[in-house]
């Protein structure tokens, strides 16, 4: 069994000729970092970090937006300004709506302050908010290519109203339908993304999609892309082979494109108390390239060519090097802002 597993692992590490369509980075923190005085260098030359990323192959900018009106908290105006820069560089946009005043993830999905707290009120609010936001991006000449309606919504959004464990699937199904309608009524070409954490967990992903589609509510025609987080830090089950099985399962059932919209790997330091899910990859810039290349190879193997892209999460967030994980450093820059050799992964390994 060890020999067979080794062959499987090696097959994911072998370089394939196929590059994915979208080579992405979520660098939403950038303007806040610039405002704090952070600068970046590539090959010794000081440049804006978004320009460095684009120069090294990034063609998709993922930008999170909270419902806060404070630019330090990822407001709409903050996102519009960062998007304008991305489009000027030649990137497309993946806008990540948290539908919250702060972080939204599997453990946090708070209704924004000032929003209704009834299902009917929230259906109207999420439609209006999404519609207005998509229109704002189009109005400034930066139309959204991909729109995430929620962030890691495994247990729903806008809790407790849209919380699956408290209210079942129907409220969430209605809210997603309202959000998708708001987006499409503003821009008929925007591609709607549903984002779940733990894309490797075939059983959980399958369970979500088997229950979220309800007649008269959320339908398969309401969205275009299944987005997933795939991190090596949180569960040893997050292997390449598990991801491939999970992706092929949902693609065979629903025929949607799939994208890994969040991933990271350690560049240095330690991972105290963490067992990384894919053994044999070093904690180094080379290891970062290896990990991302393995994800690319998984997505390249997804049936029907439905694996379309990877997004590396917050590669330049100096001062938050652990990026929420138990590993001390997952950036592709050092703490002085100099790029590491892994900066090449955006062109070579995606």
C-alpha positions as CSV (number, residue, x, y, z in Angstrom):
1,X,0.0,0.0,0.0
2,X,2.8,2.4,0.8
3,X,4.3,1.8,-2.7
4,X,0.9,2.4,-4.4
5,X,0.3,5.6,-2.4
6,X,3.8,6.8,-3.4
7,X,3.0,6.3,-7.0
8,X,-0.2,8.2,-6.7
9,X,1.5,11.1,-4.9
10,X,4.3,11.1,-7.5
11,X,1.7,11.3,-10.3
12,X,0.3,14.5,-8.9
13,X,3.8,16.0,-8.7
14,X,4.8,15.2,-12.3
15,X,4.6,18.4,-14.4
16,X,1.8,18.4,-16.8
17,X,1.8,20.5,-20.0
18,X,-1.7,21.8,-19.2
19,X,-1.9,25.1,-17.4
20,X,-5.2,26.1,-15.9
21,X,-7.1,29.1,-17.3
22,X,-7.0,31.2,-14.1
23,X,-3.9,31.8,-12.1
24,X,-5.2,33.7,-9.1
25,X,-4.2,35.5,-5.9
26,X,-6.3,37.0,-3.1
27,X,-4.4,40.0,-2.0
28,X,-7.3,41.9,-0.5
29,X,-5.2,43.3,2.4
30,X,-2.8,45.1,0.0
31,X,-4.1,48.7,0.3
32,X,-4.3,48.4,4.1
33,X,-0.7,47.3,4.1
34,X,0.3,50.1,1.8
35,X,-1.4,52.6,4.0
36,X,0.7,51.2,6.9
37,X,3.9,51.8,4.9
38,X,4.6,48.3,3.5
39,X,6.5,48.1,0.3
40,X,7.5,45.2,-1.9
41,X,10.5,44.3,-4.1
42,X,10.9,41.9,-6.9
43,X,14.5,41.2,-8.0
44,X,15.6,44.2,-5.9
45,X,13.2,46.6,-7.6
46,X,10.4,48.3,-5.6
47,X,7.0,47.8,-7.2
48,X,3.4,47.6,-6.2
49,X,2.6,44.1,-5.1
50,X,-0.3,43.6,-7.4
51,X,1.9,44.5,-10.3
52,X,4.5,42.0,-9.1
53,X,1.9,39.3,-9.0
54,X,0.6,40.1,-12.5
55,X,4.2,40.2,-13.8
56,X,4.6,36.7,-12.5
57,X,1.4,35.3,-14.1
58,X,-1.6,36.2,-12.0
59,X,-4.6,36.9,-14.2
60,X,-7.3,36.7,-11.6
61,X,-7.6,39.0,-8.6
62,X,-9.8,37.8,-5.8
63,X,-11.0,40.6,-3.7
64,X,-13.1,40.2,-0.5
65,X,-15.8,42.7,0.3
66,X,-17.5,43.1,3.7
67,X,-20.7,45.1,4.4
68,X,-18.7,47.5,6.5
69,X,-18.5,51.1,5.2
70,X,-14.9,51.4,6.7
71,X,-12.2,51.0,4.2
72,X,-10.0,49.3,6.7
73,X,-12.7,46.6,6.9
74,X,-12.9,45.8,3.2
75,X,-15.8,48.2,2.3
76,X,-17.3,48.4,-1.2
77,X,-15.2,51.6,-2.0
78,X,-12.0,49.8,-0.9
79,X,-12.9,46.9,-3.2
80,X,-13.7,49.1,-6.1
81,X,-10.4,50.9,-5.9
82,X,-8.4,47.7,-5.7
83,X,-10.4,46.3,-8.6
84,X,-9.6,49.3,-10.7
85,X,-5.9,48.7,-10.2
86,X,-6.3,45.0,-11.0
87,X,-8.1,45.6,-14.3
88,X,-5.7,48.3,-15.3
89,X,-2.9,45.7,-14.9
90,X,-4.8,43.3,-17.1
91,X,-6.4,41.0,-14.5
92,X,-10.0,39.7,-14.3
93,X,-12.0,39.8,-11.1
94,X,-13.3,37.3,-8.6
95,X,-15.2,39.3,-6.0
96,X,-15.8,37.5,-2.7
97,X,-18.9,38.7,-0.9
98,X,-18.9,37.8,2.8
99,X,-22.4,39.3,3.5
100,X,-21.1,40.3,6.9
101,X,-19.4,43.2,8.6
102,X,-16.4,41.0,9.3
103,X,-15.0,37.5,8.5
104,X,-17.4,34.9,7.3
105,X,-16.4,31.3,7.4
106,X,-17.8,27.9,8.5
107,X,-17.8,29.2,12.1
108,X,-18.9,32.8,11.6
109,X,-21.7,34.2,9.4
110,X,-23.1,37.2,11.3
111,X,-26.0,39.2,9.7
112,X,-24.6,42.7,9.0
113,X,-25.6,45.5,11.3
114,X,-28.6,47.4,10.0
115,X,-29.8,44.4,7.9
116,X,-33.2,42.8,8.6
117,X,-33.4,39.7,10.7
118,X,-36.4,38.0,9.0
119,X,-36.1,35.7,6.0
120,X,-38.4,37.9,3.8
121,X,-36.4,41.0,4.8
122,X,-33.1,39.3,4.1
123,X,-34.2,38.0,0.7
124,X,-35.0,41.6,-0.3
125,X,-31.8,43.0,1.3
126,X,-29.4,40.4,-0.3
127,X,-31.0,40.9,-3.7
128,X,-30.7,44.7,-3.5
129,X,-27.2,44.7,-2.0
130,X,-25.8,42.3,-4.6
131,X,-27.5,44.0,-7.5
132,X,-26.2,47.4,-6.4
133,X,-22.7,46.1,-5.9
134,X,-22.4,44.4,-9.2
135,X,-23.8,47.6,-10.9
136,X,-21.1,49.7,-9.1
137,X,-18.3,47.5,-10.5
138,X,-19.8,47.8,-14.0
139,X,-20.3,51.5,-13.7
140,X,-16.6,52.2,-13.1
141,X,-15.6,50.1,-16.1
142,X,-14.5,47.0,-14.1
143,X,-17.3,44.4,-14.6
144,X,-17.1,41.3,-12.4
145,X,-16.2,38.1,-14.1
146,X,-16.8,35.8,-11.1
147,X,-19.0,36.7,-8.0
148,X,-18.9,34.6,-4.9
149,X,-22.3,34.8,-3.2
150,X,-21.0,34.0,0.3
151,X,-17.7,32.8,1.8
152,X,-17.3,29.2,2.9
153,X,-21.0,28.7,3.4
154,X,-20.9,25.0,4.4
155,X,-23.4,25.8,7.3
156,X,-25.2,28.6,5.5
157,X,-24.9,32.4,5.8
158,X,-26.7,35.3,7.5
159,X,-27.1,33.3,10.8
160,X,-29.3,32.3,12.4
161,X,-31.8,32.9,9.6
162,X,-29.8,31.1,6.9
163,X,-28.0,28.7,9.2
164,X,-28.4,25.1,8.0
165,X,-28.0,23.5,11.4
166,X,-30.6,25.8,12.9
167,X,-33.1,26.3,10.0
168,X,-32.5,23.6,7.4
169,X,-31.6,24.2,3.8
170,X,-34.7,26.2,2.6
171,X,-33.8,29.6,4.0
172,X,-30.3,29.3,2.6
173,X,-31.6,28.1,-0.7
174,X,-33.9,31.1,-0.9
175,X,-31.2,33.6,0.0
176,X,-28.8,32.2,-2.6
177,X,-31.5,32.4,-5.2
178,X,-32.1,36.0,-4.3
179,X,-28.4,36.9,-4.4
180,X,-27.9,35.2,-7.8
181,X,-31.0,37.0,-9.2
182,X,-29.6,40.3,-7.9
183,X,-26.3,39.7,-9.6
184,X,-27.7,38.5,-12.9
185,X,-30.3,41.4,-13.1
186,X,-27.3,43.8,-12.8
187,X,-25.0,42.0,-15.2
188,X,-26.2,39.0,-17.2
189,X,-22.7,37.9,-18.0
190,X,-21.4,37.6,-14.4
191,X,-20.5,34.1,-13.3
192,X,-21.9,33.2,-9.9
193,X,-19.7,31.1,-7.6
194,X,-20.8,29.0,-4.6
195,X,-17.9,28.6,-2.2
196,X,-17.4,25.8,0.3
197,X,-14.6,25.0,2.7
198,X,-12.9,21.6,2.6
199,X,-13.3,20.8,-1.0
200,X,-11.5,17.5,-0.4
201,X,-14.4,16.2,1.8
202,X,-16.5,14.4,-0.8
203,X,-19.2,13.3,1.6
204,X,-19.8,16.8,3.0
205,X,-19.7,18.5,-0.4
206,X,-22.0,15.9,-1.8
207,X,-24.4,16.3,1.1
208,X,-24.6,20.1,0.6
209,X,-25.3,19.9,-3.1
210,X,-27.8,17.1,-2.7
211,X,-30.0,19.3,-0.4
212,X,-29.4,23.0,-1.5
213,X,-31.5,22.8,-4.7
214,X,-35.2,23.2,-3.9
215,X,-38.0,23.8,-6.4
216,X,-38.8,27.5,-6.6
217,X,-35.6,28.4,-4.7
218,X,-31.9,27.9,-5.6
219,X,-31.5,26.0,-8.8
220,X,-28.5,24.7,-10.8
221,X,-29.2,27.4,-13.4
222,X,-28.6,30.1,-10.8
223,X,-24.8,29.6,-10.6
224,X,-21.9,28.7,-12.8
225,X,-18.8,27.6,-10.7
226,X,-18.2,25.5,-7.6
227,X,-15.4,27.1,-5.6
228,X,-13.6,25.4,-2.8
229,X,-11.0,26.0,-0.1
230,X,-8.2,23.4,0.0
231,X,-5.8,23.9,2.8
232,X,-3.2,21.4,4.2
233,X,-3.3,22.6,7.8
234,X,-6.7,21.6,9.2
235,X,-7.3,18.0,8.5
236,X,-5.0,15.1,7.3
237,X,-7.8,14.1,4.9
238,X,-7.1,17.1,2.7
239,X,-5.0,15.0,0.2
240,X,-4.7,15.4,-3.6
241,X,-6.4,12.1,-4.1
242,X,-9.4,13.1,-1.9
243,X,-9.7,16.4,-3.7
244,X,-9.7,14.7,-7.1
245,X,-12.4,12.2,-6.0
246,X,-14.5,15.0,-4.6
247,X,-14.2,17.2,-7.6
248,X,-14.9,14.4,-10.1
249,X,-18.0,13.4,-8.0
250,X,-19.6,16.9,-8.1
251,X,-18.7,17.5,-11.7
252,X,-20.2,14.2,-12.8
253,X,-23.5,15.1,-11.1
254,X,-23.8,18.8,-11.9
255,X,-21.5,19.6,-14.8
256,X,-20.2,22.8,-13.3
257,X,-16.7,24.2,-13.5
258,X,-14.7,23.9,-10.3
259,X,-12.0,26.2,-8.9
260,X,-9.8,26.1,-5.8
261,X,-10.4,29.7,-4.6
262,X,-8.2,29.5,-1.5
263,X,-5.0,27.5,-0.7
264,X,-1.7,28.1,1.0
265,X,1.5,26.2,1.9
266,X,4.3,27.2,4.3
267,X,7.4,28.9,3.0
268,X,9.5,28.6,6.2
269,X,9.3,28.4,9.9
270,X,7.4,25.6,11.8
271,X,4.0,24.1,12.0
272,X,3.6,23.5,15.7
273,X,0.9,20.9,16.4
274,X,0.0,20.6,12.7
275,X,0.3,17.5,10.6
276,X,0.2,18.6,7.0
277,X,-2.2,16.6,4.9
278,X,0.3,15.9,2.1
279,X,3.5,14.4,3.4
280,X,6.9,14.7,1.7
281,X,6.6,18.4,0.7
282,X,9.1,20.7,2.4
283,X,8.3,23.9,4.3
284,X,10.0,26.1,1.8
285,X,9.4,28.2,-1.3
286,X,10.1,25.0,-3.3
287,X,7.5,23.3,-1.2
288,X,5.0,26.0,-2.0
289,X,5.6,25.5,-5.7
290,X,5.3,21.7,-5.3
291,X,2.0,22.0,-3.4
292,X,0.4,24.4,-5.9
293,X,1.6,22.3,-8.8
294,X,0.0,19.3,-7.3
295,X,-3.3,21.2,-6.9
296,X,-3.0,22.2,-10.6
297,X,-2.4,18.6,-11.6
298,X,-5.5,17.5,-9.7
299,X,-7.7,20.1,-11.4
300,X,-6.2,19.2,-14.8
301,X,-7.4,15.7,-14.2
302,X,-11.0,16.7,-13.4
303,X,-13.3,15.2,-16.0
304,X,-14.4,17.2,-18.9
305,X,-11.8,20.0,-18.5
306,X,-14.0,21.5,-15.6
307,X,-11.0,22.4,-13.4
308,X,-10.4,26.0,-14.3
309,X,-8.2,27.7,-11.7
310,X,-6.4,28.2,-8.4
311,X,-6.3,31.2,-6.1
312,X,-3.4,31.5,-3.5
313,X,-4.8,33.2,-0.4
314,X,-3.0,36.4,0.8
315,X,0.6,35.8,-0.4
316,X,1.8,39.2,0.7
317,X,0.1,39.8,4.1
318,X,3.2,40.8,6.0
319,X,2.5,40.8,9.8
320,X,-0.1,38.1,9.4
321,X,2.4,35.5,8.1
322,X,0.6,32.5,9.5
323,X,-2.6,33.4,7.6
324,X,-4.8,31.9,10.3
325,X,-3.0,28.5,10.3
326,X,-0.8,26.8,12.8
327,X,2.2,27.2,10.4
328,X,4.2,30.3,11.1
329,X,4.7,31.6,7.5
330,X,2.8,31.0,4.3
331,X,3.7,34.1,2.4
332,X,5.6,34.4,-0.9
333,X,7.5,37.4,0.4
334,X,9.9,37.8,3.3
335,X,9.1,40.3,6.1
336,X,10.9,43.1,4.2
337,X,8.6,42.6,1.2
338,X,11.2,40.8,-1.0
339,X,9.7,38.1,-3.2
340,X,10.7,34.5,-2.6
341,X,11.5,32.1,-5.5
342,X,7.9,30.7,-5.1
343,X,6.6,33.9,-6.7
344,X,7.2,31.9,-9.9
345,X,4.4,29.4,-9.0
346,X,1.7,31.7,-10.4
347,X,3.1,31.2,-13.9
348,X,4.9,27.9,-13.7
349,X,2.7,25.9,-11.3
350,X,-0.9,26.9,-12.0
